[in-house]
Amino acid sequence: MKKITLPLAVATLFCSATASSAELAYIDQARLHDIADAISAQRIEQDIRTLVGFGTRHTLSDTTSDTRGIGAARRWIKQEFDKISAACGNCLEVYYQSATISGEKRIPDATEVVSVIAIQRGITDPERYLIMSGDIDSRVSDVMNATSDSPGANDNASGVAGTIEAARVLSQYRFNGSIVYAALSGEEQGLFGGKIMAEQAQKDGWRIKAVLNNDMIGNIEGINGVINNTTARIFAEGTRQTETEAEARSRRFTGGEVDSPSRNLARYIDLIADRYIENLDTMVIYRLDRFGRGGHHRPFNDLGYPGVRIMETNENYNRQHQDLRTEDGIKYGDTIDGVNFDYAAKLTALNATSLASMAWAPNPPVNVSIKGAVQPSTTLSWNALNAEQNPHLAGYKIYWRYTDAPQWQFSRFVGNVTSFTLDNVVIDNYFFGVASVSKDGYESPVVFPGAAGAFGE
Ligand SMILES: [Zn+2]
């Protein structure tokens, strides 16, 4: 959502003519501006060039060469994370995560799908995870072609370079929650790297509060000729895949179709863009992904974790999944000249500030419930957060909005309590949620009441 400043007379007219929203109060965080400013387009360019330089990063490509293929690419990514870790006093846990996949349409023969993961461990709540991801692998026209040149500059060296750059900048800080930087593999062959990571995380009991999947964050020239470097898209699914029949029944009567944790994560990032990223307006899209297309946030959504896809607004299909060639005067292929590094840096800054803000905030409120039928007031309740994990908790903030409004409109900080009644706010007329707030003013995403909106423990 864009903040629009109107001349006073017009603003007054608007307010009297429409149901207006109050400007949401927040504390401007100097550290988030610093983080946004520290993201370097030049380093992102250098990393994209390096990744493109491996010729192809197809999942089934050569793994033994030091200069060509996905093996060389993933070893270089591991080295970069190791370097970043060495520069921050070993603040990252860097490892390969792999599984052997076979018998799949796009991976018929046994192939090791290997991702590279770096964890920046949180201080007070190390088992709370915020994940930023991009994809290592690339492809050309034939999805099984593992030998032709396949630069994958925008799809998705841009996402991996952004993830590495975010690690460089964020590793200069210490956070309450853990931040995970993931370069995932096997995306084009069927979202395998994300699936392997999500399933392992579930087995290990990770409390995942956000997945920010970056897939194509560098193209500013649409296939239709539009050139635009001031907007981005955040795709966020609606009702959860893991919703039970009983939960769906209760949602039918109390709402929540547009308030999954993924959606409220997207609204959070949208506000971060307005507040901390100059000249960027994000469009929250009420969809899991684009029509008939996929991305690595999905395997996390499949298991019920909050996750979104962040990407450019204008795609250029001549540059995606194409053999390098010129045909009828049109140049095809995902080459480096199709990437705008300043724009990739802008979207990386959006990721980094969003991750930092959430990692400094307390855990999102747990077990939020609401009541107020046939009363003029609305009561929200939630569990007290674990004090050891959240020693910096100041209290909670209730948010509400008209039911057809896309973004939260009204808020009230209610202190460190576990229940609060909003007098004279009728439950039927608004959607409600609760965020937790740190002593420094960092806020969690807003949690919609009930199973439909829950971010988990
Ligand atoms: Zn792709």
Residues whose N, C-alpha, C, O or C-beta is under 5 A from the ligand:
A	BS01	ZN	D155
